[in-house]
Amino acid sequence: MWDDRYGEEGYAYGKGPNDFIRDQAHAFTPGARILCLASGEGRNAVYLATRGYRVTAVDLSVVGLEKTRLLASENGVEVHTIHADLASFDLGEAIWDGVTSVFAHVPPAVRSALHARVVRGLKPGGILLLEAYTPAHLDLPGRGGPPPHATQVFMTAEGLEQELAGLSFDLIRETQRTLREGRYHEGLSGVVQVVARKPMQ
């Protein structure tokens, strides 16, 4: 599916960063080593690289990663890319200064295991920035998100507090906001937003 979507002309979600990532990127320390999960065509990874961060983008789509490298070249930056399935991708232990997860919707069993690996993979003091669709999105007019029958892959603040046990939350909220991200994320949408920090040891 994702190779097909990213194989379409242009960039499916635009070339600009997700608004939440743009607004919260200041939380990362200068020169931070950042991992972008489910990075797609690389819009957030490239944006962070232009801010001087050392960025690695991981995605299941080979096509998306090719477009990430192209977008990085257009912006005069370098993004390291990894082709991997998040169901089995190992983030390592205490490696990353920051992790981003933007609309990375996967089945609950995969998500809970992935989030546990995120907690382990962050360095003490490391930051997670996450935005995802909530079930409330189904009652709003915005375009985007998982299909209505896949309710189990939507995220909630309560669920994320449990899955990200071991992090402290600077921000965790469910809200509505208007998305303008290419042709697939558009209009008033229901999302959950997280800024979480791994405590210093």
C-alpha positions in Angstrom: 0.0 0.0 0.0 2.6 2.6 1.1 4.9 2.0 -1.9 1.8 2.6 -4.1 0.9 5.8 -2.3 4.4 7.2 -2.2 4.8 6.2 -5.8 2.2 8.8 -6.8 3.3 12.1 -8.3 4.4 14.7 -5.7 4.5 14.2 -2.0 1.4 12.6 -0.5 1.5 14.6 2.7 3.5 17.6 1.4 7.1 18.6 1.8 6.6 20.7 4.9 6.8 19.4 8.4 3.9 18.3 10.6 2.8 21.4 12.6 3.2 19.7 15.9 6.8 18.6 15.1 7.6 22.1 13.9 6.1 23.7 17.0 7.8 21.3 19.5 11.1 20.7 17.9 12.7 23.2 20.3 12.4 20.5 23.0 15.3 18.7 21.4 18.8 19.7 22.5 21.1 21.2 19.9 22.7 18.6 17.7 20.4 15.8 19.1 20.4 12.4 17.5 16.8 11.8 16.4 14.9 8.8 15.1 11.8 9.4 13.0 9.5 6.4 13.1 7.3 5.6 10.1 8.9 8.6 8.4 7.1 8.1 5.1 8.5 10.5 2.4 10.7 12.2 5.0 9.1 15.6 5.5 9.7 15.7 9.2 13.1 14.0 9.1 14.3 16.6 6.5 12.9 19.5 8.5 14.7 18.3 11.6 17.9 17.9 9.7 17.7 21.5 8.4 17.5 22.5 12.1 20.9 20.9 12.7 19.8 17.6 14.2 21.4 14.3 13.3 18.4 12.4 11.9 17.6 8.8 11.1 14.4 8.0 9.2 12.9 4.5 9.4 10.0 3.3 7.2 8.6 0.1 5.6 8.4 1.8 2.2 11.4 1.7 -0.1 9.7 4.3 -2.3 9.2 6.6 0.7 12.8 6.3 1.7 14.0 7.1 -1.8 11.9 10.3 -1.7 13.3 11.1 1.7 16.8 11.0 0.3 15.7 13.2 -2.7 14.0 15.7 -0.4 17.1 15.8 1.8 19.3 16.5 -1.2 16.9 19.3 -2.3 17.3 20.9 1.1 21.1 20.4 1.3 21.0 18.1 4.3 21.7 14.4 5.0 19.2 12.0 6.5 20.2 8.4 7.3 17.5 6.0 6.1 16.6 2.5 7.4 14.2 0.1 5.6 12.5 -1.8 8.4 9.2 -3.0 9.8 8.3 -1.3 13.1 6.9 -4.7 14.3 10.5 -5.9 14.6 12.7 -2.8 14.5 15.1 -2.7 17.4 15.8 0.9 18.6 18.6 -0.3 20.8 19.1 0.9 24.4 19.8 4.5 25.5 20.8 5.5 21.9 18.5 8.3 20.9 18.3 11.9 22.2 14.9 12.1 20.5 12.2 10.1 18.7 9.3 11.3 16.6 6.1 9.3 15.8 3.7 11.1 13.5 0.5 9.2 12.5 2.4 5.9 12.9 -0.7 3.7 13.2 -0.1 0.0 13.7 -2.0 -2.8 15.4 -2.2 -2.6 19.2 0.1 -5.5 19.9 2.7 -4.0 17.6 2.2 -0.5 19.0 2.6 -1.5 22.7 5.8 -3.4 22.0 7.1 -0.6 19.8 6.4 2.0 22.5 8.2 -0.1 25.1 11.2 -0.2 22.7 11.0 3.6 22.4 11.2 4.0 26.1 14.2 1.7 26.2 15.9 3.3 23.2 15.7 6.9 24.5 18.7 8.2 26.4 18.0 9.6 29.9 16.7 13.1 29.2 15.6 12.0 25.7 12.4 13.4 24.2 9.5 11.7 22.4 7.2 13.8 20.2 4.1 11.9 19.1 0.9 12.8 17.2 -1.7 10.3 16.2 -5.4 10.2 15.3 -7.9 9.4 18.1 -11.3 7.7 17.7 -13.0 11.1 18.0 -11.6 11.8 14.5 -14.3 9.5 13.1 -17.0 12.1 13.9 -15.1 15.0 12.4 -15.0 16.2 8.7 -11.2 16.0 8.3 -9.7 13.7 5.7 -7.1 11.2 6.8 -6.3 8.6 9.4 -7.0 4.9 9.6 -10.2 3.6 8.0 -13.3 3.5 10.2 -13.3 -0.2 10.6 -9.7 -0.1 12.0 -10.7 1.5 15.3 -8.1 -0.5 17.3 -5.2 1.4 15.7 -6.4 4.8 16.8 -4.6 6.1 19.9 -5.8 7.8 23.1 -4.1 9.7 25.9 -5.0 7.1 28.4 -3.6 4.2 26.3 -0.4 6.1 25.6 0.2 6.8 29.3 0.1 3.1 29.8 2.2 2.1 26.8 4.8 4.7 27.5 5.3 3.9 31.1 8.7 5.0 32.2 8.4 8.4 30.6 7.2 11.6 32.2 4.8 13.8 30.2 5.4 17.4 29.6 2.3 17.4 27.4 -0.4 14.8 26.7 -3.7 15.9 25.3 -6.5 14.9 23.0 -7.6 17.8 20.9 -9.1 18.9 17.6 -7.1 20.8 15.0 -7.1 21.6 11.3 -4.6 19.7 9.3 -3.2 20.9 6.0 -0.8 18.2 5.0 -0.9 17.4 1.3 -3.8 15.6 -0.2 -4.4 13.0 2.4 -4.5 15.0 5.7 -6.9 17.9 5.4 -9.5 19.5 7.6 -10.7 19.4 11.2 -9.2 16.3 12.8 -9.1 14.5 16.2 -5.6 13.9 17.4 -3.6 13.0 20.5 -0.3 14.9 21.1 2.5 13.9 23.4 5.7 15.5 24.5 7.3 12.9 26.9 10.7 12.8 28.5 12.8 9.9 29.8 13.9 10.8 33.4 17.5 11.4 34.1 19.1 8.5 36.0 
